């Protein structure tokens, strides 16, 4: 994979996590299997604007599997969590 593409996906992952944390959500199961790459077909190769069908709004990554996520608004400020997730293959 080209270095520029790796940087793009890394930035997209960080932006996703930043939005979740600003909303008070901890994902709880962050691993490679829970990221989907979006690369929908593009009809208009000369215009990848965000408002164009097949543009940048149809590219990027999605974080899935919120089954172990935590809504921090349900806990007192400063609450700390400990424990393991149990994904041995990614330990």
C-alpha positions in Angstrom: 0.0 0.0 0.0 1.4 3.4 -0.9 2.6 5.6 2.1 0.2 8.4 1.1 -2.8 6.0 1.3 -1.6 4.7 4.7 -1.4 8.3 6.0 -4.9 9.0 4.6 -6.4 6.0 6.4 -4.6 6.8 9.6 -5.9 10.3 9.6 -9.4 9.0 8.9 -9.1 6.6 11.9 -8.0 9.3 14.2 -10.8 11.7 13.1 -13.3 8.9 13.7 -12.0 8.3 17.2 -11.9 12.0 17.9 -15.5 12.4 17.0 -16.5 9.4 19.2 -14.6 10.7 22.2 -16.0 14.2 21.8 -19.5 12.5 21.9 -18.4 10.7 25.1 -18.3 7.2 23.5 -15.5 4.7 24.1 -15.5 2.0 21.4 -14.2 -0.8 23.5 -13.2 -3.2 20.7 -10.8 -1.3 18.4 -9.1 -3.8 16.1 -8.4 -4.2 12.4 -11.5 -6.4 11.8 -13.8 -3.6 12.9 -12.7 -1.1 10.2 -14.4 -1.3 6.8 -12.8 0.3 3.7 -15.3 2.3 1.6 -14.4 2.6 -2.1 -17.7 3.0 -3.9 -17.5 3.3 -7.7 -16.9 6.7 -9.1 -18.7 7.7 -12.3 -17.1 11.2 -12.5 -13.3 10.7 -12.3 -12.7 14.4 -13.0 -14.7 15.6 -10.0 -14.3 14.1 -6.5 -16.0 16.9 -4.6 -18.0 16.0 -1.5 -21.4 16.8 -3.2 -20.8 14.6 -6.3 -22.1 11.1 -6.6 -19.1 8.8 -6.2 -17.0 11.6 -4.7 -15.0 11.7 -1.5 -18.2 11.2 0.6 -18.3 7.6 -0.7 -14.6 6.9 0.1 -12.8 6.3 3.4 -13.3 4.0 6.3 -16.1 3.0 8.7 -15.8 1.8 12.3 -18.2 -1.0 13.1 -19.2 -3.3 16.0 -20.2 -1.0 18.8 -21.2 -4.0 21.0 -18.6 -3.2 23.6 -18.8 0.5 23.4 -19.4 2.6 26.6 -21.5 5.8 26.8 -19.5 7.8 29.3 -22.5 10.1 30.0 -23.9 7.2 32.0 -21.0 7.3 34.5 -19.7 9.8 37.0 -16.8 12.0 35.7 -13.4 10.4 36.3 -14.8 6.8 36.2 -12.0 4.4 35.3 -12.4 1.0 33.7 -10.1 -2.0 33.9 -10.2 -5.5 32.4 -9.5 -7.3 29.2 -11.5 -7.5 26.0 -10.6 -11.1 25.2 -9.4 -10.8 21.6 -6.4 -13.1 22.0 -5.4 -12.9 18.4 -4.7 -9.1 18.8 -3.2 -9.2 22.2 
